[in-house]
Amino acid sequence: MANSAQARKRARQALVARAHNASLRSRLRTAVKAVRKAVDAGDKAAAQQVFQQSVSIIDSIADKDIVHKNVAARHKSRLSAAIKAMGAAA
């Protein structure tokens, strides 16, 4: 339990930051799911469009250190590979 005024304030700030970070992490997951859904639908052009929007979201969240830049790169790489695999299958 926080005993000093400074520690109490930091605890309050941490709660706000945690909620904000959780919201951003949720945006990341939603962006990834949107691309996966587009890939499953089978429309390569639509999947590429959604992928471009998702890359922007993924990069901005990585820049804010919500996830490590390598995690962001891994997500983008796997999504890109899934879209490229659509072309081979189609």
MODELLER restraints for C-alpha pairs under 7 A, 6 or more apart:
rsr = mdl.restraints
at = mdl.atoms
rsr.add(forms.Gaussian(group=physical.xy_distance, feature=features.Distance(at['CA:2:A'], at['CA:8:A']), mean=5.20, stdev=0.5))
rsr.add(forms.Gaussian(group=physical.xy_distance, feature=features.Distance(at['CA:21:A'], at['CA:66:A']), mean=6.38, stdev=0.5))
rsr.add(forms.Gaussian(group=physical.xy_distance, feature=features.Distance(at['CA:24:A'], at['CA:61:A']), mean=6.76, stdev=0.5))
rsr.add(forms.Gaussian(group=physical.xy_distance, feature=features.Distance(at['CA:25:A'], at['CA:66:A']), mean=6.78, stdev=0.5))
rsr.add(forms.Gaussian(group=physical.xy_distance, feature=features.Distance(at['CA:28:A'], at['CA:57:A']), mean=6.69, stdev=0.5))
rsr.add(forms.Gaussian(group=physical.xy_distance, feature=features.Distance(at['CA:28:A'], at['CA:58:A']), mean=5.88, stdev=0.5))
rsr.add(forms.Gaussian(group=physical.xy_distance, feature=features.Distance(at['CA:31:A'], at['CA:54:A']), mean=5.13, stdev=0.5))
rsr.add(forms.Gaussian(group=physical.xy_distance, feature=features.Distance(at['CA:32:A'], at['CA:54:A']), mean=6.78, stdev=0.5))
rsr.add(forms.Gaussian(group=physical.xy_distance, feature=features.Distance(at['CA:35:A'], at['CA:47:A']), mean=5.99, stdev=0.5))
rsr.add(forms.Gaussian(group=physical.xy_distance, feature=features.Distance(at['CA:35:A'], at['CA:50:A']), mean=5.81, stdev=0.5))
rsr.add(forms.Gaussian(group=physical.xy_distance, feature=features.Distance(at['CA:35:A'], at['CA:51:A']), mean=5.67, stdev=0.5))
rsr.add(forms.Gaussian(group=physical.xy_distance, feature=features.Distance(at['CA:38:A'], at['CA:46:A']), mean=6.59, stdev=0.5))
rsr.add(forms.Gaussian(group=physical.xy_distance, feature=features.Distance(at['CA:38:A'], at['CA:47:A']), mean=4.81, stdev=0.5))
rsr.add(forms.Gaussian(group=physical.xy_distance, feature=features.Distance(at['CA:39:A'], at['CA:47:A']), mean=5.58, stdev=0.5))
rsr.add(forms.Gaussian(group=physical.xy_distance, feature=features.Distance(at['CA:39:A'], at['CA:83:A']), mean=6.38, stdev=0.5))
rsr.add(forms.Gaussian(group=physical.xy_distance, feature=features.Distance(at['CA:44:A'], at['CA:83:A']), mean=6.63, stdev=0.5))
rsr.add(forms.Gaussian(group=physical.xy_distance, feature=features.Distance(at['CA:44:A'], at['CA:86:A']), mean=6.58, stdev=0.5))
rsr.add(forms.Gaussian(group=physical.xy_distance, feature=features.Distance(at['CA:47:A'], at['CA:83:A']), mean=6.82, stdev=0.5))
rsr.add(forms.Gaussian(group=physical.xy_distance, feature=features.Distance(at['CA:55:A'], at['CA:76:A']), mean=6.61, stdev=0.5))
rsr.add(forms.Gaussian(group=physical.xy_distance, feature=features.Distance(at['CA:58:A'], at['CA:72:A']), mean=6.00, stdev=0.5))
rsr.add(forms.Gaussian(group=physical.xy_distance, feature=features.Distance(at['CA:59:A'], at['CA:72:A']), mean=6.69, stdev=0.5))
rsr.add(forms.Gaussian(group=physical.xy_distance, feature=features.Distance(at['CA:61:A'], at['CA:67:A']), mean=6.71, stdev=0.5))
rsr.add(forms.Gaussian(group=physical.xy_distance, feature=features.Distance(at['CA:62:A'], at['CA:68:A']), mean=5.86, stdev=0.5))
rsr.add(forms.Gaussian(group=physical.xy_distance, feature=features.Distance(at['CA:62:A'], at['CA:69:A']), mean=5.19, stdev=0.5))
rsr.add(forms.Gaussian(group=physical.xy_distance, feature=features.Distance(at['CA:62:A'], at['CA:72:A']), mean=6.14, stdev=0.5))
